[in-house]
Amino acid sequence: MPAQFRKVTDDFWVAGQIDVEDVRRAAEQGIRLIVNNRPDGEGPGQTPGAEIEAAAKALGLAYVTSPVRGRPSPEQALEVHDAIANADGPALAYCLSGMRSIVLWAYGEAMAGARGREELVGLARNAGYDLSMVL
């Protein structure tokens, strides 16, 4: 079953675990950066990050890996924020459900002063995620 890509902003999308076919679909939809927030080996049947990276690079997409275990660090949030901000187009971040990816993105946005709490909570809500207790 294809992963569901959830639009957060014009430049940022989130998804649960993706596979190689999802990378192709993302490229067809204009995604230019894949952000992997899921540690390898976290669950059975998980497509390894190296396979996602190879598929992304074969399609000319940029790829960043920043696995989230627990709460993301401020450095991690800012690194991912910078990667997304400097991408040649929209980014798709993924983890198991998309929650870690949207939390990491929201932390980075807040820390960089790009968006306030209410806007971040609203954008996340519109994409199907509740960040009201996280931010």
Steps between C-alpha positions, in 0.01 A plus 500: 500500500647839403593739779269796552677829437356771726549860394603730784612797288579545132862413584455227762318168499505207745431130471523177689753243383564525127644251255683531169177537302393785731828678419408483131150636574650780709733600216206502257315735736790745510674399822872588481622386846429184699559527877529168682414534870463127569785295648585190294385170648221657702232265369446194286449559130655847519673609182863575597610860475776407256239372251295820534817707458606307189154539345496872580844563356420296187210740440711809565352569843698616800492276807562574868493251783429621852357211704289606797520291814295663773502877507704666222794716605505872419800439271312228314194723458709785361698272266179364348349850487805622306490203261134566423550877471790448257334228290438559129129444557253329730613247760335176611596381849408156625514276808261229618184715507627846408469629858873515575557669165245774560621553857861535381392741227289706742785524753734617225251757374443634851869510589586681177225754566326408176157430653325540832338232714141564393586490131699178544222332699248608234709376208556168674129467582410561135738216406343266758748536789439641848799699623309695764660303785845490340569867421 
